[in-house]
Amino acid sequence: MLRLANVNEADVVLDIGCGDGRIVFAAVEAPFFARHAIGVDIDSALIAQCRRRQAHRPDATMNVSFILDDWVHVDTSAVTVVTLFFLPHPSIARDLALKCTPGTRIVTYVFEIPEWTPVSTSSTVPFLKEHGESPLYLYQL
């Protein structure tokens, strides 16, 4: 996801539904070195797990943050890349367009945003090859 979005040191990454935080931590490490990465999830147990992982990674403490909330309540004004693995929701395209600034790159895993046309796709994520293709979709506002 991060590679498809061409994440670099100028980016602020927002992972919506961050789960265990793996995308968030990967965003600030080599080869991406994002300026900051934010994970947001509505599951308190998952956010607690992320924060425990963060406590054991002092190198990531300053440029990683985790938020327990619905992503629509998060300040996205500095966000340049959004990643999400989600079941299609009728308002996702509208909410992303309202919350994110023009130029924001958005990567979805498996599910497309039906209202938008991707600027790029990647056909397979290697660890799921045995189940067939698992596409990634890149959009840009």
N, CA, C and O atoms as a GROMACS GRO file, in nm:
protein
  564
    1MET      N    1   0.083  -0.119   0.000
    1MET     CA    2   0.000   0.000   0.000
    1MET      C    3   0.087   0.125   0.000
    1MET      O    4   0.063   0.219  -0.076
    2LEU      N    5   0.188   0.126   0.086
    2LEU     CA    6   0.275   0.241   0.096
    2LEU      C    7   0.359   0.259  -0.030
    2LEU      O    8   0.382   0.371  -0.074
    3ARG      N    9   0.403   0.149  -0.087
    3ARG     CA   10   0.481   0.155  -0.210
    3ARG      C   11   0.396   0.209  -0.325
    3ARG      O   12   0.441   0.293  -0.402
    4LEU      N   13   0.272   0.161  -0.336
    4LEU     CA   14   0.184   0.206  -0.443
    4LEU      C   15   0.158   0.357  -0.432
    4LEU      O   16   0.147   0.426  -0.533
    5ALA      N   17   0.149   0.408  -0.310
    5ALA     CA   18   0.127   0.551  -0.287
    5ALA      C   19   0.255   0.633  -0.297
    5ALA      O   20   0.253   0.756  -0.288
    6ASN      N   21   0.368   0.564  -0.315
    6ASN     CA   22   0.498   0.631  -0.325
    6ASN      C   23   0.524   0.719  -0.203
    6ASN      O   24   0.564   0.835  -0.216
    7VAL      N   25   0.503   0.663  -0.084
    7VAL     CA   26   0.522   0.736   0.041
    7VAL      C   27   0.669   0.773   0.057
    7VAL      O   28   0.758   0.694   0.028
    8ASN      N   29   0.692   0.896   0.104
    8ASN     CA   30   0.829   0.944   0.126
    8ASN      C   31   0.832   1.034   0.249
    8ASN      O   32   0.732   1.051   0.318
    9GLU      N   33   0.949   1.093   0.274
    9GLU     CA   34   0.972   1.170   0.396
    9GLU      C   35   0.888   1.297   0.407
    9GLU      O   36   0.882   1.358   0.514
   10ALA      N   37   0.823   1.338   0.301
   10ALA     CA   38   0.737   1.457   0.306
   10ALA      C   39   0.594   1.422   0.347
   10ALA      O   40   0.514   1.512   0.372
   11ASP      N   41   0.561   1.294   0.353
   11ASP     CA   42   0.422   1.252   0.372
   11ASP      C   43   0.380   1.238   0.517
   11ASP      O   44   0.459   1.207   0.606
   12VAL      N   45   0.251   1.264   0.538
   12VAL     CA   46   0.182   1.230   0.662
   12VAL      C   47   0.078   1.126   0.623
   12VAL      O   48  -0.011   1.152   0.541
   13VAL      N   49   0.089   1.009   0.683
   13VAL     CA   50   0.005   0.895   0.647
   13VAL      C   51  -0.102   0.875   0.753
   13VAL      O   52  -0.074   0.880   0.873
   14LEU      N   53  -0.225   0.853   0.709
   14LEU     CA   54  -0.336   0.819   0.797
   14LEU      C   55  -0.385   0.681   0.759
   14LEU      O   56  -0.429   0.659   0.646
   15ASP      N   57  -0.379   0.587   0.854
   15ASP     CA   58  -0.430   0.452   0.831
   15ASP      C   59  -0.564   0.440   0.903
   15ASP      O   60  -0.569   0.435   1.026
   16ILE      N   61  -0.671   0.436   0.826
   16ILE     CA   62  -0.807   0.426   0.880
   16ILE      C   63  -0.837   0.280   0.910
   16ILE      O   64  -0.825   0.195   0.822
   17GLY      N   65  -0.875   0.251   1.034
   17GLY     CA   66  -0.895   0.112   1.075
   17GLY      C   67  -0.760   0.044   1.085
   17GLY      O   68  -0.736  -0.059   1.022
   18CYS      N   69  -0.671   0.102   1.166
   18CYS     CA   70  -0.530   0.063   1.167
   18CYS      C   71  -0.502  -0.075   1.224
   18CYS      O   72  -0.391  -0.127   1.207
   19GLY      N   73  -0.599  -0.135   1.292
   19GLY     CA   74  -0.576  -0.270   1.343
   19GLY      C   75  -0.457  -0.275   1.437
   19GLY      O   76  -0.453  -0.202   1.537
   20ASP      N   77  -0.359  -0.361   1.405
   20ASP     CA   78  -0.242  -0.376   1.493
   20ASP      C   79  -0.132  -0.272   1.468
   20ASP      O   80  -0.028  -0.276   1.533
   21GLY      N   81  -0.154  -0.181   1.374
   21GLY     CA   82  -0.061  -0.072   1.351
   21GLY      C   83   0.052  -0.101   1.254
   21GLY      O   84   0.141  -0.018   1.238
   22ARG      N   85   0.049  -0.215   1.188
   22ARG     CA   86   0.163  -0.252   1.102
   22ARG      C   87   0.188  -0.152   0.989
   22ARG      O   88   0.303  -0.124   0.956
   23ILE      N   89   0.082  -0.098   0.930
   23ILE     CA   90   0.100   0.001   0.823
   23ILE      C   91   0.160   0.130   0.880
   23ILE      O   92   0.247   0.191   0.819
   24VAL      N   93   0.113   0.170   0.996
   24VAL     CA   94   0.160   0.293   1.061
   24VAL      C   95   0.310   0.284   1.089
   24VAL      O   96   0.385   0.376   1.055
   25PHE      N   97   0.354   0.175   1.151
   25PHE     CA   98   0.496   0.159   1.181
   25PHE      C   99   0.579   0.148   1.053
   25PHE      O  100   0.688   0.206   1.045
   26ALA      N  101   0.529   0.075   0.955
   26ALA     CA  102   0.603   0.060   0.829
   26ALA      C  103   0.620   0.194   0.759
   26ALA      O  104   0.722   0.216   0.694
   27ALA      N  105   0.523   0.282   0.771
   27ALA     CA  106   0.528   0.411   0.701
   27ALA      C  107   0.645   0.498   0.746
   27ALA      O  108   0.699   0.574   0.666
   28VAL      N  109   0.685   0.487   0.871
   28VAL     CA  110   0.792   0.573   0.923
   28VAL      C  111   0.929   0.508   0.917
   28VAL      O  112   1.030   0.568   0.955
   29GLU      N  113   0.933   0.385   0.869
   29GLU     CA  114   1.060   0.312   0.860
   29GLU      C  115   1.108   0.308   0.715
   29GLU      O  116   1.039   0.352   0.624
   30ALA      N  117   1.229   0.254   0.697
   30ALA     CA  118   1.285   0.237   0.562
   30ALA      C  119   1.195   0.142   0.485
   30ALA      O  120   1.145   0.045   0.542
   31PRO      N  121   1.173   0.166   0.360
   31PRO     CA  122   1.233   0.269   0.275
   31PRO      C  123   1.148   0.396   0.263
   31PRO      O  124   1.178   0.483   0.182
   32PHE      N  125   1.043   0.408   0.344
   32PHE     CA  126   0.946   0.518   0.326
   32PHE      C  127   0.980   0.644   0.405
   32PHE      O  128   0.980   0.754   0.350
   33PHE      N  129   1.008   0.628   0.534
   33PHE     CA  130   1.045   0.739   0.622
   33PHE      C  131   0.945   0.854   0.620
   33PHE      O  132   0.984   0.970   0.613
   34ALA      N  133   0.816   0.822   0.628
   34ALA     CA  134   0.714   0.928   0.632
   34ALA      C  135   0.741   1.023   0.748
   34ALA      O  136   0.794   0.982   0.852
   35ARG      N  137   0.706   1.148   0.730
   35ARG     CA  138   0.725   1.249   0.834
   35ARG      C  139   0.647   1.214   0.960
   35ARG      O  140   0.696   1.231   1.071
   36HIS      N  141   0.526   1.163   0.941
   36HIS     CA  142   0.442   1.124   1.054
   36HIS      C  143   0.341   1.021   1.005
   36HIS      O  144   0.300   1.024   0.888
   37ALA      N  145   0.301   0.931   1.092
   37ALA     CA  146   0.197   0.833   1.058
   37ALA      C  147   0.099   0.825   1.173
   37ALA      O  148   0.137   0.823   1.290
   38ILE      N  149  -0.029   0.822   1.138
   38ILE     CA  150  -0.138   0.821   1.235
   38ILE      C  151  -0.223   0.698   1.210
   38ILE      O  152  -0.265   0.671   1.097
   39GLY      N  153  -0.249   0.624   1.315
   39GLY     CA  154  -0.342   0.512   1.307
   39GLY      C  155  -0.467   0.548   1.384
   39GLY      O  156  -0.461   0.599   1.495
   40VAL      N  157  -0.581   0.521   1.324
   40VAL     CA  158  -0.708   0.548   1.391
   40VAL      C  159  -0.795   0.424   1.383
   40VAL      O  160  -0.804   0.360   1.278
   41ASP      N  161  -0.857   0.390   1.494
   41ASP     CA  162  -0.944   0.273   1.499
   41ASP      C  163  -1.049   0.296   1.607
   41ASP      O  164  -1.027   0.372   1.702
   42ILE      N  165  -1.163   0.231   1.591
   42ILE     CA  166  -1.270   0.243   1.692
   42ILE      C  167  -1.263   0.131   1.794
   42ILE      O  168  -1.343   0.127   1.888
   43ASP      N  169  -1.168   0.039   1.778
   43ASP     CA  170  -1.153  -0.074   1.869
   43ASP      C  171  -1.047  -0.041   1.974
   43ASP      O  172  -0.928  -0.032   1.942
   44SER      N  173  -1.089  -0.024   2.099
   44SER     CA  174  -0.996   0.015   2.205
   44SER      C  175  -0.888  -0.089   2.230
   44SER      O  176  -0.775  -0.053   2.264
   45ALA      N  177  -0.920  -0.217   2.214
   45ALA     CA  178  -0.819  -0.322   2.235
   45ALA      C  179  -0.708  -0.312   2.130
   45ALA      O  180  -0.591  -0.332   2.161
   46LEU      N  181  -0.746  -0.282   2.006
   46LEU     CA  182  -0.645  -0.269   1.901
   46LEU      C  183  -0.558  -0.145   1.922
   46LEU      O  184  -0.437  -0.151   1.902
   47ILE      N  185  -0.618  -0.035   1.960
   47ILE     CA  186  -0.539   0.086   1.987
   47ILE      C  187  -0.446   0.062   2.106
   47ILE      O  188  -0.331   0.107   2.104
   48ALA      N  189  -0.492  -0.008   2.208
   48ALA     CA  190  -0.406  -0.041   2.322
   48ALA      C  191  -0.288  -0.128   2.276
   48ALA      O  192  -0.175  -0.107   2.321
   49GLN      N  193  -0.314  -0.223   2.188
   49GLN     CA  194  -0.207  -0.308   2.134
   49GLN      C  195  -0.106  -0.222   2.057
   49GLN      O  196   0.015  -0.241   2.072
   50CYS      N  197  -0.154  -0.130   1.976
   50CYS     CA  198  -0.065  -0.041   1.901
   50CYS      C  199   0.022   0.041   1.995
   50CYS      O  200   0.142   0.057   1.972
   51ARG      N  201  -0.037   0.093   2.099
   51ARG     CA  202   0.038   0.177   2.193
   51ARG      C  203   0.140   0.096   2.270
   51ARG      O  204   0.248   0.147   2.303
   52ARG      N  205   0.110  -0.030   2.300
   52ARG     CA  206   0.209  -0.118   2.364
   52ARG      C  207   0.326  -0.142   2.269
   52ARG      O  208   0.442  -0.136   2.310
   53ARG      N  209   0.295  -0.169   2.143
   53ARG     CA  210   0.401  -0.187   2.044
   53ARG      C  211   0.484  -0.060   2.031
   53ARG      O  212   0.607  -0.066   2.019
   54GLN      N  213   0.419   0.055   2.034
   54GLN     CA  214   0.489   0.182   2.023
   54GLN      C  215   0.582   0.203   2.142
   54GLN      O  216   0.693   0.256   2.125
   55ALA      N  217   0.540   0.164   2.261
   55ALA     CA  218   0.622   0.180   2.381
   55ALA      C  219   0.752   0.101   2.372
   55ALA      O  220   0.852   0.138   2.433
   56HIS      N  221   0.751  -0.008   2.296
   56HIS     CA  222   0.870  -0.090   2.279
   56HIS      C  223   0.952  -0.048   2.158
   56HIS      O  224   1.052  -0.112   2.125
   57ARG      N  225   0.911   0.059   2.093
   57ARG     CA  226   0.981   0.108   1.973
   57ARG      C  227   1.009   0.256   1.991
   57ARG      O  228   0.944   0.339   1.927
   58PRO      N  229   1.104   0.291   2.075
   58PRO     CA  230   1.128   0.433   2.102
   58PRO      C  231   1.162   0.514   1.977
   58PRO      O  232   1.140   0.635   1.974
   59ASP      N  233   1.216   0.448   1.876
   59ASP     CA  234   1.248   0.518   1.752
   59ASP      C  235   1.123   0.570   1.682
   59ASP      O  236   1.130   0.666   1.605
   60ALA      N  237   1.008   0.508   1.709
   60ALA     CA  238   0.883   0.547   1.642
   60ALA      C  239   0.795   0.635   1.730
   60ALA      O  240   0.687   0.676   1.687
   61THR      N  241   0.839   0.664   1.851
   61THR     CA  242   0.754   0.735   1.945
   61THR      C  243   0.716   0.875   1.899
   61THR      O  244   0.602   0.917   1.916
   62MET      N  245   0.810   0.947   1.842
   62MET     CA  246   0.785   1.087   1.809
   62MET      C  247   0.706   1.107   1.680
   62MET      O  248   0.635   1.207   1.667
   63ASN      N  249   0.715   1.015   1.585
   63ASN     CA  250   0.649   1.039   1.457
   63ASN      C  251   0.536   0.940   1.427
   63ASN      O  252   0.497   0.923   1.311
   64VAL      N  253   0.484   0.877   1.531
   64VAL     CA  254   0.371   0.785   1.519
   64VAL      C  255   0.270   0.821   1.626
   64VAL      O  256   0.306   0.848   1.741
   65SER      N  257   0.142   0.821   1.589
   65SER     CA  258   0.038   0.841   1.690
   65SER      C  259  -0.081   0.752   1.659
   65SER      O  260  -0.108   0.718   1.544
   66PHE      N  261  -0.151   0.716   1.765
   66PHE     CA  262  -0.269   0.630   1.753
   66PHE      C  263  -0.386   0.698   1.820
   66PHE      O  264  -0.374   0.752   1.930
   67ILE      N  265  -0.500   0.694   1.753
   67ILE     CA  266  -0.619   0.764   1.800
   67ILE      C  267  -0.735   0.666   1.809
   67ILE      O  268  -0.766   0.595   1.713
   68LEU      N  269  -0.799   0.662   1.924
   68LEU     CA  270  -0.919   0.582   1.944
   68LEU      C  271  -1.039   0.670   1.912
   68LEU      O  272  -1.082   0.752   1.994
   69ASP      N  273  -1.093   0.654   1.792
   69ASP     CA  274  -1.206   0.736   1.750
   69ASP      C  275  -1.249   0.692   1.610
   69ASP      O  276  -1.181   0.612   1.545
   70ASP      N  277  -1.360   0.746   1.566
   70ASP     CA  278  -1.401   0.731   1.427
   70ASP      C  279  -1.316   0.829   1.346
   70ASP      O  280  -1.298   0.943   1.387
   71TRP      N  281  -1.266   0.785   1.233
   71TRP     CA  282  -1.173   0.867   1.156
   71TRP      C  283  -1.232   1.001   1.113
   71TRP      O  284  -1.156   1.096   1.092
   72VAL      N  285  -1.363   1.011   1.101
   72VAL     CA  286  -1.422   1.138   1.057
   72VAL      C  287  -1.403   1.249   1.160
   72VAL      O  288  -1.425   1.366   1.128
   73HIS      N  289  -1.363   1.215   1.283
   73HIS     CA  290  -1.337   1.315   1.386
   73HIS      C  291  -1.190   1.355   1.393
   73HIS      O  292  -1.153   1.438   1.476
   74VAL      N  293  -1.108   1.299   1.308
   74VAL     CA  294  -0.964   1.324   1.310
   74VAL      C  295  -0.930   1.442   1.219
   74VAL      O  296  -0.986   1.455   1.109
   75ASP      N  297  -0.839   1.526   1.265
   75ASP     CA  298  -0.791   1.638   1.182
   75ASP      C  299  -0.704   1.581   1.070
   75ASP      O  300  -0.599   1.522   1.096
   76THR      N  301  -0.748   1.598   0.948
   76THR     CA  302  -0.677   1.543   0.832
   76THR      C  303  -0.609   1.653   0.749
   76THR      O  304  -0.566   1.627   0.637
   77SER      N  305  -0.599   1.772   0.803
   77SER     CA  306  -0.548   1.885   0.724
   77SER      C  307  -0.404   1.866   0.676
   77SER      O  308  -0.367   1.919   0.572
   78ALA      N  309  -0.322   1.791   0.750
   78ALA     CA  310  -0.183   1.768   0.709
   78ALA      C  311  -0.163   1.635   0.638
   78ALA      O  312  -0.053   1.607   0.589
   79VAL      N  313  -0.266   1.553   0.632
   79VAL     CA  314  -0.254   1.419   0.574
   79VAL      C  315  -0.235   1.426   0.423
   79VAL      O  316  -0.307   1.498   0.353
   80THR      N  317  -0.137   1.350   0.374
   80THR     CA  318  -0.110   1.344   0.230
   80THR      C  319  -0.139   1.207   0.171
   80THR      O  320  -0.156   1.193   0.050
   81VAL      N  321  -0.144   1.104   0.258
   81VAL     CA  322  -0.172   0.967   0.214
   81VAL      C  323  -0.268   0.903   0.312
   81VAL      O  324  -0.250   0.912   0.434
   82VAL      N  325  -0.372   0.838   0.260
   82VAL     CA  326  -0.468   0.764   0.341
   82VAL      C  327  -0.464   0.619   0.296
   82VAL      O  328  -0.468   0.591   0.176
   83THR      N  329  -0.456   0.526   0.392
   83THR     CA  330  -0.466   0.384   0.361
   83THR      C  331  -0.586   0.327   0.435
   83THR      O  332  -0.615   0.367   0.548
   84LEU      N  333  -0.656   0.234   0.370
   84LEU     CA  334  -0.768   0.171   0.437
   84LEU      C  335  -0.803   0.037   0.374
   84LEU      O  336  -0.796   0.020   0.252
   85PHE      N  337  -0.841  -0.055   0.459
   85PHE     CA  338  -0.895  -0.184   0.421
   85PHE      C  339  -1.033  -0.185   0.483
   85PHE      O  340  -1.047  -0.193   0.605
   86PHE      N  341  -1.134  -0.178   0.400
   86PHE     CA  342  -1.268  -0.156   0.453
   86PHE      C  343  -1.372  -0.226   0.366
   86PHE      O  344  -1.347  -0.256   0.250
   87LEU      N  345  -1.485  -0.250   0.424
   87LEU     CA  346  -1.600  -0.292   0.345
   87LEU      C  347  -1.661  -0.166   0.288
   87LEU      O  348  -1.672  -0.066   0.359
   88PRO      N  349  -1.700  -0.167   0.163
   88PRO     CA  350  -1.753  -0.045   0.102
   88PRO      C  351  -1.865   0.017   0.186
   88PRO      O  352  -1.958  -0.051   0.229
   89HIS      N  353  -1.853   0.145   0.207
   89HIS     CA  354  -1.952   0.220   0.284
   89HIS      C  355  -2.004   0.330   0.193
   89HIS      O  356  -1.926   0.397   0.125
   90PRO      N  357  -2.134   0.351   0.191
   90PRO     CA  358  -2.192   0.447   0.097
   90PRO      C  359  -2.135   0.588   0.105
   90PRO      O  360  -2.133   0.660   0.005
   91SER      N  361  -2.088   0.629   0.222
   91SER     CA  362  -2.042   0.768   0.236
   91SER      C  363  -1.891   0.784   0.229
   91SER      O  364  -1.841   0.895   0.245
   92ILE      N  365  -1.816   0.676   0.205
   92ILE     CA  366  -1.670   0.686   0.212
   92ILE      C  367  -1.613   0.785   0.111
   92ILE      O  368  -1.526   0.865   0.147
   93ALA      N  369  -1.659   0.782  -0.012
   93ALA     CA  370  -1.607   0.874  -0.114
   93ALA      C  371  -1.636   1.019  -0.075
   93ALA      O  372  -1.549   1.105  -0.084
   94ARG      N  373  -1.757   1.045  -0.033
   94ARG     CA  374  -1.795   1.181   0.008
   94ARG      C  375  -1.713   1.227   0.128
   94ARG      O  376  -1.661   1.338   0.130
   95ASP      N  377  -1.703   1.140   0.230
   95ASP     CA  378  -1.630   1.177   0.351
   95ASP      C  379  -1.482   1.204   0.324
   95ASP      O  380  -1.426   1.300   0.374
   96LEU      N  381  -1.420   1.118   0.243
   96LEU     CA  382  -1.279   1.140   0.209
   96LEU      C  383  -1.261   1.270   0.131
   96LEU      O  384  -1.168   1.346   0.158
   97ALA      N  385  -1.350   1.295   0.037
   97ALA     CA  386  -1.340   1.417  -0.044
   97ALA      C  387  -1.359   1.542   0.042
   97ALA      O  388  -1.295   1.645   0.018
   98LEU      N  389  -1.446   1.534   0.143
   98LEU     CA  390  -1.470   1.648   0.231
   98LEU      C  391  -1.357   1.669   0.331
   98LEU      O  392  -1.322   1.783   0.363
   99LYS      N  393  -1.299   1.560   0.381
   99LYS     CA  394  -1.201   1.568   0.489
   99LYS      C  395  -1.058   1.587   0.442
   99LYS      O  396  -0.976   1.644   0.514
  100CYS      N  397  -1.027   1.540   0.323
  100CYS     CA  398  -0.888   1.542   0.276
  100CYS      C  399  -0.865   1.655   0.176
  100CYS      O  400  -0.959   1.700   0.110
  101THR      N  401  -0.742   1.699   0.167
  101THR     CA  402  -0.708   1.809   0.078
  101THR      C  403  -0.682   1.759  -0.064
  101THR      O  404  -0.647   1.643  -0.083
  102PRO      N  405  -0.698   1.845  -0.163
  102PRO     CA  406  -0.667   1.806  -0.301
  102PRO      C  407  -0.522   1.757  -0.311
  102PRO      O  408  -0.432   1.815  -0.251
  103GLY      N  409  -0.504   1.651  -0.386
  103GLY     CA  410  -0.372   1.590  -0.400
  103GLY      C  411  -0.349   1.472  -0.309
  103GLY      O  412  -0.254   1.396  -0.330
  104THR      N  413  -0.434   1.455  -0.207
  104THR     CA  414  -0.418   1.341  -0.116
  104THR      C  415  -0.428   1.211  -0.194
  104THR      O  416  -0.517   1.194  -0.278
  105ARG      N  417  -0.334   1.120  -0.166
  105ARG     CA  418  -0.335   0.987  -0.227
  105ARG      C  419  -0.405   0.891  -0.132
  105ARG      O  420  -0.378   0.890  -0.012
  106ILE      N  421  -0.495   0.810  -0.186
  106ILE     CA  422  -0.575   0.717  -0.107
  106ILE      C  423  -0.557   0.578  -0.164
  106ILE      O  424  -0.579   0.555  -0.283
  107VAL      N  425  -0.516   0.484  -0.078
  107VAL     CA  426  -0.496   0.346  -0.122
  107VAL      C  427  -0.594   0.258  -0.046
  107VAL      O  428  -0.600   0.260   0.077
  108THR      N  429  -0.671   0.180  -0.122
  108THR     CA  430  -0.762   0.083  -0.061
  108THR      C  431  -0.714  -0.058  -0.095
  108THR      O  432  -0.655  -0.081  -0.201
  109TYR      N  433  -0.739  -0.149  -0.004
  109TYR     CA  434  -0.698  -0.287  -0.018
  109TYR      C  435  -0.823  -0.372  -0.040
  109TYR      O  436  -0.916  -0.368   0.041
  110VAL      N  437  -0.826  -0.447  -0.148
  110VAL     CA  438  -0.932  -0.540  -0.188
  110VAL      C  439  -1.055  -0.469  -0.243
  110VAL      O  440  -1.101  -0.503  -0.352
  111PHE      N  441  -1.108  -0.371  -0.171
  111PHE     CA  442  -1.234  -0.308  -0.212
  111PHE      C  443  -1.210  -0.175  -0.283
  111PHE      O  444  -1.130  -0.093  -0.238
  112GLU      N  445  -1.281  -0.155  -0.394
  112GLU     CA  446  -1.274  -0.029  -0.467
  112GLU      C  447  -1.367   0.074  -0.405
  112GLU      O  448  -1.458   0.040  -0.329
  113ILE      N  449  -1.342   0.198  -0.437
  113ILE     CA  450  -1.437   0.306  -0.408
  113ILE      C  451  -1.514   0.326  -0.537
  113ILE      O  452  -1.462   0.385  -0.631
  114PRO      N  453  -1.638   0.277  -0.544
  114PRO     CA  454  -1.710   0.271  -0.671
  114PRO      C  455  -1.728   0.406  -0.742
  114PRO      O  456  -1.736   0.410  -0.864
  115GLU      N  457  -1.735   0.514  -0.666
  115GLU     CA  458  -1.758   0.645  -0.726
  115GLU      C  459  -1.634   0.703  -0.794
  115GLU      O  460  -1.645   0.800  -0.868
  116TRP      N  461  -1.519   0.645  -0.770
  116TRP     CA  462  -1.393   0.700  -0.821
  116TRP      C  463  -1.326   0.603  -0.917
  116TRP      O  464  -1.352   0.483  -0.915
  117THR      N  465  -1.239   0.656  -1.000
  117THR     CA  466  -1.158   0.576  -1.090
  117THR      C  467  -1.015   0.576  -1.036
  117THR      O  468  -0.957   0.682  -1.015
  118PRO      N  469  -0.957   0.458  -1.013
  118PRO     CA  470  -0.820   0.455  -0.961
  118PRO      C  471  -0.721   0.509  -1.063
  118PRO      O  472  -0.738   0.492  -1.184
  119VAL      N  473  -0.616   0.575  -1.013
  119VAL     CA  474  -0.509   0.621  -1.102
  119VAL      C  475  -0.406   0.511  -1.123
  119VAL      O  476  -0.327   0.517  -1.217
  120SER      N  477  -0.408   0.411  -1.035
  120SER     CA  478  -0.317   0.297  -1.048
  120SER      C  479  -0.373   0.181  -0.967
  120SER      O  480  -0.448   0.200  -0.872
  121THR      N  481  -0.335   0.060  -1.007
  121THR     CA  482  -0.373  -0.059  -0.932
  121THR      C  483  -0.253  -0.152  -0.923
  121THR      O  484  -0.160  -0.145  -1.004
  122SER      N  485  -0.257  -0.239  -0.826
  122SER     CA  486  -0.159  -0.346  -0.812
  122SER      C  487  -0.240  -0.472  -0.794
  122SER      O  488  -0.334  -0.474  -0.714
  123SER      N  489  -0.206  -0.577  -0.866
  123SER     CA  490  -0.297  -0.691  -0.874
  123SER      C  491  -0.289  -0.791  -0.760
  123SER      O  492  -0.387  -0.860  -0.734
  124THR      N  493  -0.176  -0.802  -0.692
  124THR     CA  494  -0.165  -0.907  -0.592
  124THR      C  495  -0.078  -0.864  -0.475
  124THR      O  496   0.028  -0.804  -0.493
  125VAL      N  497  -0.123  -0.897  -0.357
  125VAL     CA  498  -0.041  -0.885  -0.238
  125VAL      C  499   0.010  -1.026  -0.210
  125VAL      O  500  -0.071  -1.116  -0.189
  126PRO      N  501   0.143  -1.048  -0.209
  126PRO     CA  502   0.199  -1.183  -0.210
  126PRO      C  503   0.147  -1.280  -0.105
  126PRO      O  504   0.127  -1.397  -0.137
  127PHE      N  505   0.124  -1.238   0.019
  127PHE     CA  506   0.086  -1.336   0.120
  127PHE      C  507  -0.056  -1.389   0.101
  127PHE      O  508  -0.095  -1.482   0.172
  128LEU      N  509  -0.132  -1.335   0.010
  128LEU     CA  510  -0.267  -1.386  -0.016
  128LEU      C  511  -0.280  -1.452  -0.152
  128LEU      O  512  -0.392  -1.479  -0.197
  129LYS      N  513  -0.170  -1.478  -0.219
  129LYS     CA  514  -0.175  -1.536  -0.354
  129LYS      C  515  -0.254  -1.667  -0.358
  129LYS      O  516  -0.322  -1.695  -0.456
  130GLU      N  517  -0.244  -1.746  -0.253
  130GLU     CA  518  -0.314  -1.875  -0.254
  130GLU      C  519  -0.465  -1.860  -0.260
  130GLU      O  520  -0.536  -1.955  -0.292
  131HIS      N  521  -0.516  -1.741  -0.230
  131HIS     CA  522  -0.659  -1.715  -0.237
  131HIS      C  523  -0.698  -1.636  -0.362
  131HIS      O  524  -0.811  -1.588  -0.373
  132GLY      N  525  -0.605  -1.621  -0.453
  132GLY     CA  526  -0.631  -1.542  -0.573
  132GLY      C  527  -0.579  -1.401  -0.556
  132GLY      O  528  -0.511  -1.370  -0.458
  133GLU      N  529  -0.611  -1.317  -0.651
  133GLU     CA  530  -0.560  -1.181  -0.648
  133GLU      C  531  -0.625  -1.098  -0.538
  133GLU      O  532  -0.744  -1.110  -0.510
  134SER      N  533  -0.545  -1.014  -0.478
  134SER     CA  534  -0.591  -0.921  -0.375
  134SER      C  535  -0.549  -0.782  -0.419
  134SER      O  536  -0.437  -0.739  -0.389
  135PRO      N  537  -0.635  -0.711  -0.488
  135PRO     CA  538  -0.595  -0.585  -0.549
  135PRO      C  539  -0.580  -0.470  -0.450
  135PRO      O  540  -0.644  -0.464  -0.345
  136LEU      N  541  -0.492  -0.378  -0.489
  136LEU     CA  542  -0.478  -0.249  -0.425
  136LEU      C  543  -0.520  -0.143  -0.526
  136LEU      O  544  -0.490  -0.156  -0.645
  137TYR      N  545  -0.588  -0.041  -0.479
  137TYR     CA  546  -0.634   0.067  -0.567
  137TYR      C  547  -0.578   0.199  -0.515
  137TYR      O  548  -0.590   0.230  -0.396
  138LEU      N  549  -0.518   0.277  -0.603
  138LEU     CA  550  -0.468   0.409  -0.568
  138LEU      C  551  -0.555   0.515  -0.633
  138LEU      O  552  -0.579   0.513  -0.754
  139TYR      N  553  -0.601   0.607  -0.550
  139TYR     CA  554  -0.682   0.720  -0.596
  139TYR      C  555  -0.609   0.848  -0.558
  139TYR      O  556  -0.526   0.848  -0.466
  140GLN      N  557  -0.639   0.956  -0.627
  140GLN     CA  558  -0.585   1.086  -0.588
  140GLN      C  559  -0.695   1.190  -0.598
  140GLN      O  560  -0.765   1.201  -0.698
  141LEU      N  561  -0.708   1.267  -0.490
  141LEU     CA  562  -0.810   1.372  -0.488
  141LEU      C  563  -0.766   1.490  -0.572
  141LEU      O  564  -0.839   1.589  -0.583
   0.00000   0.00000   0.00000
